[in-house]
Structures are given as C-alpha cells and as structure tokens.
C-alpha cells in the first residue's frame, strides 16, 4: 500500500479540459496520483468537499522593485499578496528595481533578495536596453525567463527604451540564445509628441493623458515588433495588449507561422476610461484603460481563445507618487496582483460564463508552456509540482483596504464585490496561505526555463 505525504480528498479538480471530482496524492512536493477515492495511507489528509482546486496561478508580469525600491513593494509584501490570491509563481520584470536586471551582477542581486523573502516561486525577466546586448548571454546563462524591452518611455531613468536597431539586434541575439523577447508595444514617437503638445498647451488632466496614448500607438508598435520577429526568427511576446484590434494583429501573425504570443491584464478587462475619471491615479496605467466598447472586444477575443494568458502587471508605488495636479507626472501603475484570479472568476466565470477550464488555462497552463516551465508548473497532473489554489465559489465578499497585503494598501478594486474566495494556497505540497492567514516561511525557488 502506498504511503503519501498528503492526500487531498473530495475536491473538484479543474484542468484545461474539464472539471471532475477526484483525490490528489502528493509526495516530495509533486502530484503522484489523481483518482476518485484514492487508496493508500498518508501522513496528512485534507478534505476539500465543496471546493474547486485550480492550478496555482502563474503571474508572468509584475513589478516588485527589489532591490533598491522595496519601499514601493518588495518580495515579502508582494508575495504575501500573491499567496492570498492563489498565485504560486511569478515573473518579476527587470525595471523599477535599482539596479535594473540588465547584467549578471544585477540578476544575482535580485535572486538573493527574492530567495530571502519570497513566499512563492519566481522567475526573473532580464532587460533589453541600449548598450546591454553584450550581457544577454550571461543573463541567459543565469536563467532569465526572457528579455523585456520598452518601445516607449519606461518612466524609469535607468531603464531606457529601445531604438529600432537595438530591438532588432537584441531579437537576433535572443533567437540565438533560445529566449523570448517581451515588448511594451507603444510608439514612442506618437505618445511622446502627443504628451508634449498637450503639456505645452496646459492640458494636463486625466482625459488629456488618455488621449496622448491612442490605440494607433499600440497597433503601430505591435506591427513593427512582429516584423522584427519575422525577420529574426525570435520568439516574441506582446505584454498588456489593451485592445481587441491589437489582439487581432497577434492572432493573424500567429496564423502566418510567426512565433508570437500576447497577454492582456485584468485591469483592461474590468476597468474602463470612465473608472480613471472616477478613481484618478489609482487607475492610471500605460497603455491606458480604454472605452467600454474596446473592453468588450477584448472579452470577445478572450472567449475566442485569441488571448492565451492574463496577467496583473502589478506596478505599485507609495501614495505620494499617486497624487498631483499634472496627470502626466503621476506614477502610472496599478496594484492588483492579489485580485487576479478572483477578478477572472467574477467577471469571466460568474458574469460571462467562461468555463473554469479557460480560467485555468489563461492564468496558469499557457504561461508554463510558453515560457518553458511545463510540465512541472501550470497544471494539475501526475508529475507536476503540487501548486494549488483552493477556491470556494460559493463565497463572495466586498474587497476592503484591510484585505490587501501590499506594502501600500491601495487598489482600484477596493469596494468591488468579488466571487470565489481563495481559502488555501499550496506551493509544492505545502500550505502557504490558509483562511486569511499566511502559514509558511519564505520558500520560493528560482524557476528557469527548460531548454
């Protein structure tokens, strides 16, 4: 008779194919058996009747700003929020930390900081900026998940946007190294000149900022990045696409055989430009929030399967950076990683009847496939890490400031009614969050793509 470390009994297991009631046996941090009414003994049993068990979320796009700017958000507070939201792995972006992750030394600094404080597993993006192409090989050797470039101003002085030649040659190098390049796709010429014109004319309000970053700026940059990907053979990922038209460009390129993927973020799916006027700086981001009509087009693209993953783009800052009379100067970033799964369960599953299998795919399995972590991450299957989010779909609650585990307890989602409370989060077979409390010491490990 088998002896397991843990058996989870009676839960409804959600995969990208379907949902079914079964037991899960875990040994040495991995799933070793899934079957109804498992036999065998275990050191511990958890009864999960009435709960849905989803793969632990992989948030492939967020900013924790450590080292150097942990007073914005560090690994300790950020990963507490992730664990509370059912996220068990994240990919930290290279900018906002100081120094940014653009060479081997800065990578090592960030790994040391994350290993000391992270409650969940992590991967690191390396930067692609002017002057660091010679460092890309050492970053790949260290294990970066990919390289991130800005096609418009990043807002951070020590992380410059790429000119076309840097992006083209960086993508050539990334292709040789077998790493993906992710781009923030907005035309710098369009956004910078529109912003400059508005400010010179004294137009510095919310609507002026929104008008300075039109959809055409996103579309032009996406098309240019896809052209470079076609020419270089580089795998390309377009982050935080804000419009259905942008998603269509990616889907068309993929149908032509170009190795390109994309994501959108929860804020584009649940907030609109009217919310920016209502909430102010809490809802400022780039690309900006769009109209309700554009948002509905995003939902259609998601339901059609053209948006394979959803991320939070959690980009926090202290309250004093989110105030001011000039909306262009205010820090642009939304705090939302804790709410990623619940927002999709609320707006996608409950309100739009998207299947739970799709929620599991866009929050976990696709990212694991795309970034070389499959089959160890992103799925509830024999051999995979036992990373699980236990969700009670019967529960709903209004998100309050006191519920947030961020360093700075503000978010545009406060006051929103959310469905599907995360009651337990498990990382590699160990409970790290249970009924509102964190019950684990930092145990996050560096994830490297399987090549």
C-alpha positions, 0 to 999 in steps of 0.5 A: 500500500502506498504511503503519501505525504498528503492526500487531498480528498473530495475536491473538484479538480479543474484542468484545461479540459474539464472539471471532475471530482477526484483525490490528489496524492502528493509526495516530495512536493509533486502530484503522484496520483489523481483518482476518485477515492484514492487508496493508500495511507498518508501522513496528512489528509485534507478534505476539500468537499465543496471546493474547486482546486485550480492550478496555482496561478502563474503571474508572468508580469509584475513589478516588485522593485527589489532591490533598491525600491522595496519601499514601493513593494518588495518580495515579502509584501508582494508575495504575501499578496500573491499567496492570498490570491492563489498565485504560486509563481511569478515573473518579476520584470527587470525595471523599477528595481535599482539596479535594473536586471540588465547584467549578471551582477544585477540578476544575482542581486535580485535572486538573493533578495527574492530567495530571502523573502519570497513566499512563492516561486519566481522567475526573473525577466532580464532587460533589453536596453541600449548598450546591454546586448553584450550581457544577454548571454550571461543573463541567459546563462543565469536563467532569465525567463526572457528579455523585456524591452520598452518601445516607449518611455519606461518612466524609469531613468535607468531603464531606457527604451529601445531604438529600432536597431537595438530591438532588432539586434537584441531579437537576433541575439535572443533567437540565438540564445533560445529566449523570448523577447517581451515588448511594451508595444507603444510608439514612442514617437506618437505618445511622446509628441502627443504628451508634449503638445498637450503639456505645452498647451496646459492640458494636463488632466486625466482625459488629456493623458488618455488621449496622448496614448491612442490605440494607433500607438499600440497597433503601430508598435505591435506591427513593427515588433512582429516584423522584427520577429519575422525577420529574426526568427525570435520568439516574441511576446506582446505584454498588456495588449489593451485592445481587441484590434491589437489582439487581432494583429497577434492572432493573424501573425500567429496564423502566418507561422510567426512565433508570437504570443500576447497577454492582456491584464485584468485591469483592461478587462474590468476597468474602463476610461470612465473608472480613471475619471472616477478613481484618478491615479489609482487607475492610471496605467500605460497603455491606458484603460480604454472605452467600454466598447474596446473592453468588450472586444477584448472579452470577445477575443478572450472567449475566442481563445485569441488571448492565451494568458492574463496577467496583473502587471502589478506596478505599485508605488507609495501614495505620494507618487499617486497624487498631483495636479499634472496627470502626466507626472503621476506614477502610472501603475496599478496594484492588483496582483492579489485580485487576479484570479478572483477578478477572472472568476467574477467577471469571466466565470460568474458574469460571462460564463467562461468555463473554469477550464479557460480560467485555468488555462489563461492564468496558469497552463499557457504561461508554463508552456510558453515560457518553458516551465511545463510540465512541472508548473501550470497544471494539475497532473501526475508529475507536476509540482503540487501548486494549488489554489483552493477556491470556494465559489460559493463565497463572495465578499466586498474587497476592503483596504484591510484585505490587501497585503501590499506594502501600500494598501491601495487598489482600484478594486477596493469596494468591488464585490468579488466571487470565489474566495481563495481559502488555501494556497499550496506551493509544492505540497505545502500550505502557504496561505490558509483562511486569511492567514499566511502559514509558511516561511519564505520558500520560493525557488528560482524557476528557469526555463527548460531548454 
